[in-house]
Amino acid sequence: MLWMKNWMETRWRFLSAVAVFSFVVISSYLQSANAPRPNLIPVEQRLGVTLSTFALFFVMQAVLLAGSGIKTQAPFRVGKGLHGSMHFTLSLPVSRLRLLATRTGMGALELFMAVLLGVTGLVLLLPRQFPEMTFLVLDAVEYAFTVFACLIACFCVSVVLATFLDDVWQMWASLILLGAVRGLAGVVNIPEKFDPFRALGSASPFMTHTIPWGAVAVCLTLAAAMWLLAARIVQTRDY
Amino acid sequence: MEWVIETQDLRKTFGKQSAVDGLNLRVPRGSIYGFLGKNGAGKTTTIELLLNIVRPSGGRASVFGIPVTDLARSTEIRQRVGFVSEDKGLYPYMTVGQMIRFTRPFFPGWRDDLERRYLELFNLPLKKKVGDLSKGMGSKLMLLLAVARGADLLILDEPTDGLDPAAVEEVLRELVSLAALNGTTIFFSSHQLPEVEQIAEHVCIIDRGKAVVAGALDELKAQYQRIQVVVDRELDEPVRWVDGVVKVRQEGRMFSLLVSRNVEAILAQIRSLPGASTEQFPVSLKEIFLESVRTN
């Protein structure tokens, strides 16, 4: 039943995330038919920029889908001192760990679906935008895996924030934090093979035809650490 | 006597602010227990401590003999407890029917008979979204979800809040019958003192996180009395009342005393006053409450 609750709680987020991404893909698809092709910039560079731009949308999806933790209601929605449905949820004979696990499980599942749909859209869009390049199905599968692995880290950072922030603050705090990390990554020299941002853009499997295992390992490790931190917070904090 | 809820020197602080400050509480099995206090006295925090929603800063609390801090067994406590929260928050995106279907599987002892009875009694529309219910209907749904769990203990935080007088009467009647027929222990907080007086067997008045009065309501009402004294001439000096006088109001030669104990000694002292005549009156829970939280 918790899965049903989590789906009902997040379905509009999921559908909105998919709708926004679909809109971007479709409008890019339609525009690419008429747009004059810039030929001064190398195609690999243009593809890298395009993939990095789409990666931003993917990150926003991850942040959005990580919301609705235990503490969900924004204060302005329920009034000072009120807790919305949180106390009812916490009064159920379910451990906080299980609440977190089902919530993140549903979010991860939705993220997986969003990534699958998104990458499918890209597979349709990219050959039209970059006719001079060849896009293999295997590259798309590897790209989907890479995107999902990198996004799970963003998702879990956001899950940690959702353990103590309401939905509105969680989303803003996640975006600011991830933006700061992105900015920092531009300044600090991260070894290329461990750089998740490159893995989603200029060093994606569409370019390298291989999974960037270093970056994937970094992201999965970060995701696991963040989830354990979220579990620790959820089990010890007051609500 | 078997205690369903027991706290010893229970404490909870938020930063530097103390919400519960050495609370000692014992709720007998099968009783209806009224938990009273002003706003901010620590009632809701105590309830949150009992349900492990917040963690104690000190002291001990147990429900069904299980320490509330025992994480491994805390679900066992919640399996046997029906809860109505102060703000009656449920999932606004679910319908009444979905809310019931969602809650039912968590409780193996779910009472279909009580579910049907309360649906009918409260006239709850199964297909209406919880978010579209009035405050009163929301309270009724929450009561249904708490009662139909088949719980051994109901913890109700302002359960009649938002209900019309007729619905309040219905709810109070149901609570009494649950305690009488099923042996359910009912621990409820309320600002509505007449309601508490109507159904509670035991009460605890809490002020600034401490229990200031606790006991069986009948005993408390027998202990507390108002004694009216009239003396036949003005007294030369103010009376130094013996222990047990909670409050004295004087108008000329007439004294109105609220006493909490030691009645015989107080009556003896009154008899020593010149030409004193006395009359004793029972006091209401409201008077006990107001004097307890004022003097404290």
Interface residues (C-beta under 8 A of the other chain):
Chain A: M1 M4 K5 M8 E9 Q73 V78 G81 L82 H83 G84 S85 M86 H87 F88 L90 S91 L92 P93 V94 S95 Q235 T236 D238 Y239
Chain B: E48 L51 N52 I53 V54 R55 L71 S74 T75 E76 R78 Q79 V81 F83 S85 E86 D87 G89 L90 Y91 P92 Y93 M94 Q98 R101 F102 T103 P105 F106 F107 M142 L145
